[in-house]
Every structure is written in C-alpha cells, then in structure tokens.
Amino acid sequence: MDVPTLAGRGMTASDQLARWARRTPGAVALRFEGTGRTYAELDERVTRLARTLAGRGVGSGDRVAVLALNGLETWEAHLAGVRLGAVVVPVNFRLVADEVAYVLTDSGATALVVDAAMAEVGAKARAQAPGVSTVLTIGEELEAALAAAGAEPLEVTVDESAPAFIMYTSGTTGRPKGAVLTHHNLLMHVFSQVTHLGWDPDDRVAVPGAPLFHIAGLAGGLPPLLLGGTHVILRSGGFDPVATLDLIERERVSSIFLVPAMWAAVVAVPGIADRDLSSLRRISWGAAPASTTLLRTMIDTFPQAEVVTAFGQTECSPVTTFLRGEDSVRKIGSVGTPMLNVEVRVVDDAMRDVPQGEVGEIVYRSPMVMKEYWGKPEATAEAFAGGWFHSGDLVRQDEEGYLYVVDRKKDMIITGGENVYCAEVEDVLAAHPKVAEVALIGVPDARFGEAPLAVVAPRDAADPPTAEELTAWCRERLARYKNPREYSVVGALPRNPSGKVLKTRLREEHSAGSLVARPVV
C-alpha cells in the first residue's frame, strides 16, 4: 500500500490526540496531582518529544522503552513514540536492573525514556543492553530538550497494522514474552469498549488500579482520548484508599478501575457514606479474583454506579468479556459475556467444543488479539494453534452463555493485580545453594487476594535454608512483588508417576494447615 493511501486511512492514538487538539484545544486531556494538560498543550509537547527522539536517531519501527512512574510525562512518552511510528515498550518500574536489562535486550530497544527516580536502575540495566544508544531522563533534561525542539507537526505516516506497543508478560517458561499490540488492535479495543459500555466525552476516567506500564493502565487511558474526554492519572506508590476517595471527589471522576484488593480497602474507609461520590457512574474491577461479599459491598456502597467486571489478558488488548449492570448480582462470580468484536469458544486439548457446563480452555478470535510474541515464532504458533488464540484460562459456560473462570492452565499467581509466574520464581530459588527443589503456589491473602508461598525441599535436612536467607536471595534477583511472602520447608515435594509436582495437593495441604508456613517479615 502506498504512502498517500496509508495516510488517508490510518488513525492512531496520536492522530486522535491531534484531532482533538484542533477541535477542542482548550479541553482538558490529562489531570495529575492538581495540574494537567489541555489537548493543545499535550499535542504540542508530544510533537516536541517526538522531534527530540527523532533528533537522537529514533525512527519508524525502532523500539522506545519507557521506565517511569505514573505521570503526565509518561503518557506523553507513550504518545510521542506512537507519533514517530516507533514501537513503545513500557517497562515495569518494580523490576530490578537485571530484569529491565532483559526487556531492553529482548525488545531491541534503541532508546530509553527514564524517570529520574528510576535513573540508577536504568543505568545499571543499560550497562547490560548495549543496543540502547540514547537515554532521556524525565525532569530538567526532558524539559530542556522539549524547549529546544520544534513544534511543527511531524509528517510521519504510520500503518495501522504496524506494532504500536510491546507489552511484556511472562509465560510458564519463566522468561517474559513481549505481546505485540498494533495500532489497529488498540483502536478496535477502545472502540468496542466505548460502544459496549456507553462512554461519552464528559467522562473523567481514572485507572489507579493499574500503572501506566500495565496494559490495563494503557488501555484505560485510551477511551477518553478517542472521545475528547479527560484521563485522570493517579501517582505511583502505595495505594491509599482515602486519597483515592479524595481524588474522586476533587476531580469529579465518573469512571474508575481498581483491583479487588483496592476496592476492599476503599469500601472499608470510615465515613465513606458521607462522601460526595455522586459523579461516579461506573466502577470496574479485574486483574484478580473478587469475593461475592466484596462485590455486594461495592454495589451497596455505590448504588448510583454500575459495577463492571472486566476479564481478559494482555495479549487481547486486554478486555475480552464484561459482566455489568444487574448481572453483577444475578450472575455474581461470573466474568460475563464476550465484548463486542470478540468471539469465544470453550474447548478441550484437541480443540473440540466441550459440552455446556463442563470445564475447558477459553480461546478467542478478535481484531483485538495481538499480532505475535516479539521474536518468538514458536510461542506465537503455539498460541494460535487451530486458528484461535489460546488464553490458558480454564472456564465453564452456563446455559445463558455467561463464563466462569475455574482455574489457569498457565502456572500463574495474581497478587494485588500483578502476575507472578511460578517458573520464574522457582528458577531463582532453585539456584540457592541450600535448596534441592521448590514449588511456588498461590494461597489466599486478605490484602492482595492471593500471595505466593514457596514450598522448599532442602539439600541438607540438617541445615535447611531460613526464610530470611531465601528472602534476601530473592530480593536481589526479583522484583519485590514476585518474592514469596511465606516459606514452607518439607522433606520432598509430592509428585505424580510421571514426576510432575502435585501443586493441587500442596494447596490442599497448606489450606488444611499441614504445612508449617514461615512468614516473611
């Protein structure tokens, strides 16, 4: 397809921004900690940043990594990369330097936009990633660069089928995989979401339940950008339910997404009934399981707001099903039905549809499904075996077509909305000199929904590793949220005849109190 044809057909997130900057230049696009950007201001800063990156050698198709806390500049960096036709690689700011280096190297990033607070981690990571040829630090350096850059619109044509973001998500091998999301993937997702849920330009949308490096945080900022609404960004750091309620009141937030652990803290705030939360018309949750007790409390606490359950995964941009409105009570515990533009099947290992009510893997066909796993053709082929995208989630479907998640084929723990992949943590612990073998399981946790517990068999029964030793070992090699919160030392791990560890038995034994858990301080 020639360039003029592409230019006449494409509409990226950057194009949406430019469109609203022309139509409603004074409308508020972003709000963050009492300040913000109009559409005109945001558009100009994104152009200047894109020109800055271009001046440092970044071009179409190059990967630009962004390692930053939540903030206006983080969102600007994402949009600047999109405007250049580059591929943005958001990096989890909780990762340690070795983990960041892996993402930089695997993605082939040539540029890094880094928050001043992350500069030291970024520098250590860059030392292991020689392909990163330029670094731009958010703060004085960034502002000086923007002041020196031109504000004239860029003449860059971006193919909507080209990669826009590489979102890293781990698999059962323990090594992170980069899910490649195209401009078309994200446009179709936001269009389907807006149509399905009935968003409008007056919406003021907050997604404090997911940072901007997370697919939920990224996707959550796109509906207001499509409609000319306002994206309210919450600062990074420990979640504060009182501050969140203050934000809703102060910014007149109409739609907000939190993970269940956050909602549990919010509804428990003393005096919440006396708050002016009348602006809320949609409250949503996802990324981790929620109890029926919590859902009923949310419904009672916010009677004027629709409770929406969102389910999906990074590779699907990310939402695939919604449970909303009166179904939140009628079908409590379900993740709902497929969103517009999503087709699902529930199948067995041979890709045969299972009978209604029986458990199978949910597979998808949708224009929101990723293009591929970056640089991993075998993993991509496996994910799309049989012409459908394999989610790895085990579900059942009731007589009305509502879906219920039963388990996960992928060995994964969700803690506080963050994915912890067992193989990755097990690999780290298995390298400890006192550990013979280890299995990671998820156990119920009142605060985070689920917490990782490591069951360890020592090399020497007379000299087992202590929880303190294992904690120190993991903290040097893994992001904090991936660290086991408890340890249990056993003689040997239970296995089936083929040698596979029986994690189901470990979960049962732990919940029954047979294992001696050693809490980590």
N, C-alpha and C positions, 0 to 999 in steps of 0.2 A: 504494500500500500504506500502511495507516495505521500510526501510531507504535507502538501495542501489538504489532501483528503483527511489525513490524521488530524490536522489542526481543526478541521471543521466538525469532527466527530467526538473528540475527546472532552472529558470533563472530570478532572482530578479534584482532590480536596483543595489543592492550591487554586485551581480555577474557580471553585465555589467561593473561596475567600475573596479573590479579585472581583468576582461578580457582585458580592455584597458591598465591597469597598466602593464600587461605582454607584450602586443603587441606594444604599443607606450608609454613607460614610461615617455618620455620627453615631450610629447604633453601637451598643456595647457588645463586643465579641467575647472578651475574657474578663474575668474578675479573679483576683488573688490577693488575699490579705489586705483588703481595703483599697486596693488600686486596680487598674485594669487597662484594657486596650479597646479603642473603638475599632471598627472594621478598617477604616482608613489607616489608622496607626499600625495595626497589626500587619496589614498588607504591605505597607512601606518597609517595616522592619524585616519582614520575611524576604522581601526583594533585596534589601541591603545585605542580609545574611547570606542569601543565595549567591549574590555577587562576590561576597567575601570568600566563600568556599570555592567558587569558580576561579577566583584570582589565585587560590592556593593549589590549583590543579585538579579540582574535583569536577568531573563531568558526568554526562548521562551514563547510567549503569554502574557507576562507582558506588562503593558502599561507604556510608557515613554512619559511624557508631555514635550514639548519644548516651553518655553515662552521667546522669544528672538526677537530682531530687526534683520533686514536683515544683513547677514554677512557670511563669509566663515564658521565660526564655527556652524552657524545654519544649513547650508546644511550638514555639517559633522555629526551633531547630528541626523538628519533625517536618513542618510545613516547608521550610527552606530546602530541605533535601528533596521533597516531592517536587517543588517548583523547578529544581535543576534537572529533574529526571534521574536523580541518583536514587539509590536504594537505602532507606533508613534502617538502621539496626539498633533498636532500643536495648539498652543493657541494664539488667537488674542491679540497682545500686547497693544491694545487700551482698553481692558476690565479693569474694576475696580476689586478690590480684591474679592468682593462677587461673581462676575460673573466668575472669574478664579476659585474660590473655587468650584463652581457648576460643571464646566468642569472636574476638578480633581476628584471630588467625583463621578460624574456620570460615568466617564470612568473607575474608579477604579485604577487610576494611582498609581504606587508604587515608581516612580522616577520622578524627575523634573530637567531638564536642563534649567537654567535660565540665562538670560543676566544680567550683573552687573547693567545695567540701570533699570532693572525690579526687582531687588532683593527685594526691600521693598514691592512691590505689591505681589511678590511670597511668601514672608514670611507671610504676612497677610492672603493670601489665604491658605497657608499650615496649618495655625493655625486652619482652619475650615475643613481641609481634612487630618485627622489622618492616612489615608492609605498610604500617601506619606512618605516612610521610608528613602529616601535619596535625597539630593539636591546637584547638581553640578553647580557651578557658572562659567560662561564663563569669562575668564580673567586669572589672575595668578593661581587661583585654578585649572582651567581646564588644563592649560599648564603644571603645576607641575604633575598633575595626568597622563597626556599623557607621560611625560618624564619617569615616574616610571613604566609605563605599558609595557608589551611585545609587539613586533611587529610580532610575529609568526602568520601565518594565522590561523583563527579560523575554527575548524571542526564542523560547525553547518549546518544541513540540514533543509531547510525551504520549506514547502509545498506551491506551488504557489497559491493554493486555500485558504490559510490562510490569515487572516487580516494583512494588512501592515500599514494602516493609519486609524484613526478615525477622520473625518473632521466634526466639529460641525457646524450645520446650523439650524436656528430656524424655527418653523412652526407656524401655526395660533394660537396655544395654548399659544405662547409666550415663552415656555420653549425650550431651544436649544436641538436638536436631533443630535446624532453622526452617521453620514453616514459611514458605514464600507466599506472601499475600499480594495480589496485583491491585492496581487501581480499580479495576472492574470488580474484583471481589469485594472491596470495601464500599464502593458506591452501591452495589446491589444489596449489601448487608444493611447499610443505613437507609436506603430506600424502602426495603422490606420492613425494617423496624419502625420507621416513621409511619408507613401505611398501616401496619398491623396494630400499633398502639395508639395511633391518633395524635402524634406530636403536632405542635403548631409553633409559629415564630415567637410567640410570647413565652415559650418555655425557658426557664432558667434551670440548667441541668448541672447537677453535682455528682461526681463519681469518687467520693473519698474512699470507697471500699476497694479501690484498685489504683495503684500508682500509674503514672503515665508510661512506664516501661512495660506494663502489663497489657494484654490485648483488651481486657475489659476497660481499662483506663483510656486506651487509644480509641476504641470503638465508641466509648461513651461520649467523647468529645466531638464526634462527627455529626450526630443529628442536629445540634444547634448550628453547626457550620453549613449544613445543607439548607436549613430554613432561615438563616439570618438571626438565630437566637443567641443566647448567652451561655457560655460554658464557665461554670464556677469551679475553680481549682482549689483543692484543699492542700495545705502544706504537708510535707512528708514528716515522718516521725511517729512516735507512739500515738495510737488512736485515743482521742479524748472525746467521750460522748457528750459532755457538757459543751465543749467547743463546737461540736457538730450541730447541736441544737441552736447554739448562738448563731452559727453560720446560716442555718435555715431561716431563722427569724430575720437576721440582718440583711441577707441577700434575697429574701423572698423566694427561696428555692421552690420550684414546682415539681421537680423530679429528682430523686436521689437513689443511688445504688450503694448498698453496703453488704458485706458478707455477714452470715448469720451471727458470728461471734460479736460483731459490731452492733448489730440490731439488738442483741441480748443486753449489751451494755447501755444502749440508748433508752430502751423502754424501762430500764431499771433506775433511770435518773430521778431523784426525788423532785417532786413538783412539776413533772412533765405536763400534767393536766392543766397547769396554769400558764403554759407557754402559748404564744400566738403562732401556731403552726398551720394556720388556715391556707397558706399559699401552696402547701403540698397537695398535689392531686395524683401523684404516682410514687409509690415506694417499691423498690425492687431489690431482690436478693439473688445470690447464686454463688458459684465457685466452691461451695462446700454444703454438706447436708444441714438442714434445719429441722428442729423438732416440731411436732404439731403443737406443743404447748407454746413455743415461741411464736409460731405463725398466728395462733389465736390471740395472743397478747398484742401482736402488731396490728391485727385487724381491729381489736378493741381500742387500742391507743390512738390510732389514726383513722377514725371512722369515715372521714371525708375523702380519704385517699384510696386508690385502687392498689391492691397488693399484687405484684407481678413476680412470678418465679421465672428466672432465666436459666436455661441449660444449654450447654454446647461445649466447644473446645476451641483452642487457639487456631487449629487448622481450618475451622469453619467460620472464622472472622468475627466473633466466635459463636453467636447465639443460633441455635437450631430449633429450640422449642420454647414455648411460653405457656405458663399457667396464669390466668388473670381473672380479675373480677370475682363474680360469685363462685367460680370454680375453685378459688383459693380455699374456700370452706368445703364445698361439695366434693372436691377431689383432693382434699388435703393429703400431702405426701407424694402427689404426682408432680412430674415436671411438665405436664401439659401435652399439647399437641404441636405438630410442626408449624413453624413460622412460614409466612408467605415465601415462595420460591425455594422451599425445602421439601424434598421427598425422602421418606424413610422406609426402611424395611427392618424387620427383626428376624435374624437368620441364624442357622446353625453353622458349624465349621465348614460345611460343604456348600454354603450359600443357598440353602433351602429355607424358605419361609417357615418359621415354627408356628404351631397352632396358637391361636389367641389364648393368652393367659400363661403360656409357657415362656421360660427364660431363653433369650438368645442375644446375640450381639446386634446393636443398632448400627446400621450402615446408611450412608447418606448419598444423595445426588442433588447437587445445588450449584448455582453460579457463585456462591459464596465460599465454596471449598477451595482450599489453597491450590496453587499451581504445582508445587512439588516441595520436597525437602531439599534444602540447598546442598548441592554437591553430593547427594546420596541417592543415586538412581535405584539401587536395590531396595532401600527402605521405601522409596516412593512407589515402586512397582508393587511391593507387598501391601502398602496402604490402599492401593487402588485395585487390588485383585478382584476379578469378576466384574469390573466396571463400576463399582461403588466404592465410596470412601469408608474404610473400616475405622470405627471410632475407638474400639477396645472397651466400650462400655456395655455391660450386660443389663438388659431391661426386660420388662414384660409389658404387655399392652392389654388394657381391659376391653370390655365389649363395646365401649364408646370410642375407642381409639386413643385413650389417654395413656401416657407412658409413665412407668415407674422404674427408677433405677434400682437394680438389685445388687450389683457388685461391679468391679472393674477388672477386666482381663489384664490390663496393664497394671503392673505391681506399683501402685502409687498411693501415697498418703496425702490427704489435703488437710493442712493445718493453718488455720487463720486465713484461708483463701489462697495460700501458696501451695504449689505442688512439690512434694518431696518424693523423689524416686528412689525406691529401696536399693536397687543395684548400685547406684552411685555412692550411697552412704555405706553400704556393705563393703564395697571395694576399699573405701578409706579405712574402715575399721579392721578389715581383714589384713591390712598391711601392718597393724600394730604387732610388735614382737611377742606380746603375751596372748594374742588372740589366735585360736585354732580355726574357728568358724563362727559365723554370725548370721543372724536373720533379723531383718527390721520389719516390725509390724506396726499397724496403727491401732491405738487404743483410745477410748472415749476421753475427752478432755472438756471440762466445763467451760473454759475460757476460749479455747481455739477450735472446739468441735471435735478435733482428732489430734493426737500427738504421737510422734514416733517413739517407739520403745525398741531398744536393741537387745536381743537375746544372744548372749555370748557364751561360747564354749572355750575355756582357756586351754592354752598349750600345756600348762602345768597346773594340775588341780591344787597343788600345794601353794602355788603362787599366782592366783588369779589377778587380772587387772582390776584396779579400783575404778569407781565411777569418775573420780577426779582425774585419773590418768587418761581415761578414754575421752573425757570432756576436753581436756587440754589438747589432746591429739586431734580431735575433730575441729576444734575452733581455729586451728592453724591451717586447716585444709578445706573447710567447708563454710559456706555462708551460715550465719547463726541460726536461721530458721530451719536449716536442714539437720542441725545437731539433735541427736536423741535427747529427749527430756528425762528418760529413765533408762536404767540398765538392769537386766536380769542375768545372772550367771548360772549356767546349767552344766550338767556333765556332758551332754551331747544333744544335738538338735534332732527332733523326730523326723524321720524320712519314710517315704513310701518305698515299695520294692524296686522302683526304678531309680531311687536315690534322690528324688526331689524332696526338698524340705516341706513339711506339712505345716504351712503357716496357719491354716484354719485351726489345727489343733493348738498351736501356740496361742492364738487369740482366745480360744475357749479356755485354755488352762489359765491364762492371765486374768481373764474376766472372772474366773472362778476363784481366783486368789491363790492358786497353787504355786505360782512363780513368786519369787521374792524380788520385788522391784526396788531398785536403789535410786532414789530421787536425786536429780542433779540440782545443785544449788546455783 
